[in-house]
């Protein structure tokens, strides 16, 4: 099987697209209301996969348990400076982020 024939799972694709980024670079997404923060107790890529795969029941559970939520001004004030590093991955139209101190990245 050649490399071009290898099919990646959604989780593998998201893992490849996950990167560290500074808060300064994420501010625009916050201003547009497209920034979701993921609890440090959750795996960022697994949460992104649930959203990308439209796993509504799992996503609803994460929302109700406040494991994911839109970033609020209060959260930003408490956690973010211009140089703060976060892990981020895009699941259009959202950008999911998690403080880089969290170690739950696939």
N, C-alpha and C positions, 0 to 999 in steps of 0.2 A: 504494500500500500504506500503510495507516495504521500508527501506532506500535503499536497493540494487536495488529497482525498480524505484527509483527517477531518472529522466533524467534531467541533467543540461543543460542549454542553453550554447552556446559558450561564451556569455558575462559572465555568472555566473562562468564558468570554468576559464576564464581569470582573473576574479576578485579574485578568490581563489589563483591563481598563481602569483599575483602581490605582490611585496614586496619592502621594502626599502633596498638599497644596497649602499655601498660606491663607490666613483669614482675609487678608487684603484682596486676594484674587477671588474669593468667594462672596464678597460683599454685594456685588451686582445681583447675584442669584438670590441673596437674602432680600435685597430691596424689591425684587420682582415677586417675592412670595413663593419662590420655587425651591427653597432650601429646607430639606428635612434633616433633622438631627437624629442620630441613632444612639441609643444608650450604649455606654461602655460595656455593658453586660451582654451585648448581642454581637454576633459576627456580622460585620458590615456587608460582606458579600452575600451571605445567606439571606439577609433582609432584602437586599437589592434583588436577589433572585425571586423572592416571593412576590415582590412588586412587579417585576418584569414578566413573570409567569402568570400574573393576575390571580394569585392565590388569595381570593377575597377573605375567606374565613381566617386564614393565618394573619393577613394584614390587619384585619379588624381587631383581632386579639392583641396584636402589637400596639395598635393605636389605643385601645381601651386600657392596656396596662402601662401606657405612656412610655413604651420602649422605643417608639418612633413618634415624632411630632414635628410640626413646622417650627423652625428656629424662631424664637421670640426675642424681642429687644432685651428682656430680662436675662435670657440664656446667653445672649451675645455679650452683654455687659459683664456677666459673671465669668465667662469662659474665654473670651476672645480679645486679643490685642492684634495690631496689624501683622506682627510676626508669628502669631500662634499658628502652629502646624496642625492640620487636620487631614485625615484620610478622606478621600472623596471618590465617588463613582456616579456616573450619570445614568439615570433611568428616565429618559425623556418623558415628560417635560421637567422632571425633578433632578436635583443634585442631592444625593444623600451624603452626609458627612458625619464624622466621628472624631473626637479629639484624638490626636496622634499618640497620646499617652495610653490609649486603650490598646490592648494586645490581642484583641479578638478578630484578627484579620486572617482570612484563609490563605 
